[in-house]
Amino acid sequence: MPLLSLAGYVVGGAFLVSFVWPGGVGTGDALVLAAVGSWIGWPLILWATCLAASFGGLFALVAWWRGPGGGDRTGAPQRDAVIAIREDVPFQRL
């Protein structure tokens, strides 16, 4: 069992090292994946990485949809400006 954890640590850490060098992910991400690899073992580390990337993409889409105001849709000036541009009307608060 300790060898399985050690192998998971090495595989999990080495999996993201190739992305750390060009700046795709941070060093902390590689260390967390190494820790998760030591916990679940090396056979499941690829599935854990794909699952984490999927949830990260989902959270990014939700943050993109909510916009820079963080979801404050009540009287957001960004929304009013976009409506004014789309309808070709002078800017006014709705």
C-alpha positions as CSV (number, residue, x, y, z in Angstrom):
1,M,0.0,0.0,0.0
2,P,2.8,2.6,0.7
3,L,4.2,1.9,-2.8
4,L,0.8,2.6,-4.4
5,S,0.7,5.9,-2.5
6,L,4.2,6.8,-3.5
7,A,3.5,5.9,-7.2
8,G,0.3,8.0,-7.1
9,Y,2.3,11.0,-5.6
10,V,4.9,10.7,-8.4
11,V,2.4,10.2,-11.2
12,G,0.1,12.9,-10.0
13,G,2.9,15.5,-9.6
14,A,4.6,14.6,-12.8
15,F,1.3,14.8,-14.8
16,L,1.0,18.6,-14.3
17,V,4.8,19.5,-14.3
18,S,4.7,19.7,-18.1
19,F,1.9,22.4,-17.7
20,V,3.7,24.3,-14.9
21,W,6.8,25.1,-17.0
22,P,4.9,27.2,-19.7
23,G,2.7,28.8,-17.1
24,G,-0.5,26.9,-17.7
25,V,-1.1,26.0,-14.1
26,G,0.6,26.9,-10.9
27,T,3.0,24.9,-8.8
28,G,0.3,24.5,-6.1
29,D,-2.0,22.8,-8.6
30,A,0.7,20.2,-9.3
31,L,1.3,19.7,-5.5
32,V,-2.4,19.2,-4.9
33,L,-2.7,16.7,-7.7
34,A,0.3,14.9,-6.3
35,A,-1.4,14.8,-2.8
36,V,-4.6,13.5,-4.4
37,G,-2.6,10.9,-6.3
38,S,-1.0,9.7,-3.1
39,W,-4.5,9.4,-1.5
40,I,-6.3,7.5,-4.4
41,G,-3.3,5.8,-6.0
42,W,-1.9,6.1,-9.5
43,P,-4.6,4.1,-11.4
44,L,-7.3,6.7,-10.7
45,I,-5.2,9.9,-11.0
46,L,-6.2,10.5,-14.7
47,W,-9.9,10.3,-13.9
48,A,-9.4,12.7,-11.0
49,T,-7.6,15.1,-13.2
50,C,-10.4,15.0,-15.9
51,L,-13.0,15.4,-13.2
52,A,-11.3,18.4,-11.7
53,A,-10.8,20.0,-15.1
54,S,-14.5,19.5,-15.9
55,F,-15.6,21.1,-12.7
56,G,-13.1,23.9,-13.2
57,G,-14.5,24.5,-16.6
58,L,-18.1,24.5,-15.3
59,F,-17.2,27.0,-12.6
60,A,-15.4,29.2,-15.2
61,L,-18.6,29.2,-17.4
62,V,-20.7,30.1,-14.4
63,A,-18.4,33.0,-13.5
64,W,-18.3,34.2,-17.1
65,W,-22.1,34.1,-17.3
66,R,-22.5,36.0,-14.0
67,G,-20.2,38.8,-15.3
68,P,-17.8,41.2,-13.6
69,G,-20.5,42.3,-11.0
70,G,-20.5,38.8,-9.5
71,G,-24.1,38.2,-10.3
72,D,-25.5,41.5,-9.0
73,R,-28.2,42.0,-11.7
74,T,-30.1,44.8,-9.9
75,G,-29.2,48.0,-11.7
76,A,-25.8,46.8,-13.0
77,P,-24.4,49.6,-15.2
78,Q,-22.7,47.0,-17.5
79,R,-26.1,45.4,-18.3
80,D,-27.7,48.7,-19.0
81,A,-24.9,49.8,-21.3
82,V,-25.1,46.5,-23.2
83,I,-28.9,47.0,-23.6
84,A,-28.4,50.5,-24.8
85,I,-25.9,49.5,-27.4
86,R,-28.0,46.6,-28.7
87,E,-31.2,48.7,-29.0
88,D,-29.4,51.9,-30.3
89,V,-31.1,54.1,-27.6
90,P,-29.4,56.6,-25.4
91,F,-28.1,55.3,-22.1
92,Q,-30.6,55.3,-19.4
93,R,-31.2,53.4,-16.2
94,L,-33.9,50.8,-16.4
